[in-house]
């Protein structure tokens, strides 16, 4: 188990390192020379040489790569062109906001997805199952940001129930320090979290339906029924206990989805998180910010996958043996 | 809308009905076809796809107005849907319905071309890795791991930030070249199991060259996962294109794509919601049709992996 964990961890680190290397070469490819073709007036060659020295671009590639790695290890992602401050400072402001949104979306995702999945399995191939299945398919097929716009239109602009953008009322609550302001934040959170969570729930329901159906078909469920247990007890103690277990692995796998989906949902609702920051940075061609955001996203995805694998083993001890056996081969 | 455009639209709908009916009757003849039909959304999905493809091809006939021309007249912006302008006008006064029709060309075109690129590349890498195994496999699969490690949206954002606005052709290439990783994994798994089968061993024992074994014996038998990932891939690419265009880094503005039409309408969502809602609905319906047909194809071609 421990050996497996170490090997798995090493694989994650290798993946992240590979992404870092790819990012480095992409940056080098695009901006290796500070005086490439540009829209501005031509830069004199001696200025170019000075710039190259100043940014260390006259050093061998391997030295530049080493420096890049060392800076990243120290949490230095460079300086944002557009915001004139270190990228890491901008991230420190934005990251909590994204985590709040992703956490709330995860809650919606699992609450709705698990309930619907179990319900669909209980009604398998009957009207409720088919209707919900098609609704989920439709939800999964629409652009997430468009669902956000539609929810914004209905609940924000027509019904005026909820605010349509931002994460607080800047006049009343510049920061969350009172209970009133927490309520304000939550009101702003509802629509983006619902948008992101519902699309996720469509996938979760599909997974949970299959998992529950799988358990319903097991011999021990038939045995439980055969010995005369009440249906309620069969469901609570025999089916759900086993069918709900695998979902914890989805926590890890939901991560990449929430991160990527959050980019556009944050953009639509002007939610000042990592996604909103990234899109703004792309529009102002602030590449240190975007490359750093991409790196952070990759690390989060690697962590999510690692978490999923570990939870998989924790959730089902039978898999541990299988996992070890397969990782040898 | 003139009588001619209504007739053209009706013609396109009839054509799509004929295609769907034809697919249905042909599918009934084979076991795989009947598995395809057992999926309730399969035939409606075929109808939707045939309809949209026909609309895209016949765009000049189906669209009553110029999708590009910005009329230099006061009071034509943000008009609500009416009989004359079926889906209203956008903030520049352009006919939303006509742009939707022409946008089908761009959105479907990008989806199809990028998907062909991605699936071809994915299938090639998957076959080579699965068939030759060992070091080739290890190297290629590490490359795939790397490709899957970085979220595609962020990779594309990064490339746009580094190189600036990309042309339509480069956008298609970029989406294609970043979309083959998952396909190659699926194909590799299929090829790994195929190459142990007797007919492949027989072909090799006869001294057939590897290229011929792959082309004549491995690829045709690995077609099922390739076709399925192609069908599901187009929908995925369309959603990606819409996302990129929505934030203004995808299809450049005067060209109508369903994604940038949603962006055009977003600022006037409160007063003129039709500009944003109809293109989004179009994407959702087409992607749903693609997903339905893809799922049905999976059931039909690969009964072992039938969805529950």
Interface residues (C-beta under 8 A of the other chain):
Chain A: X15 X16 X18 X19 X22 X23 X26 X27 X29 X30 X31 X130 X134 X137 X138 X140 X141 X142 X143 X144 X145 X146 X149 X150 X152 X153 X157 X209 X210 X213 X214 X256 X259 X260 X263 X264 X267 X268 X278 X279 X281 X282 X283 X285 X286 X287 X289 X290 X291 X293 X294 X297 X298 X301 X302
Chain B: X40 X41 X142 X145 X146 X149 X150 X151 X152 X153 X154 X155 X157 X158 X159 X160 X161 X162 X163 X164 X235 X239 X242 X243 X246 X247 X248 X249 X259 X262 X266 X269 X270 X273 X276 X277 X280 X283 X284 X285 X287 X288 X290 X291 X292 X307 X308
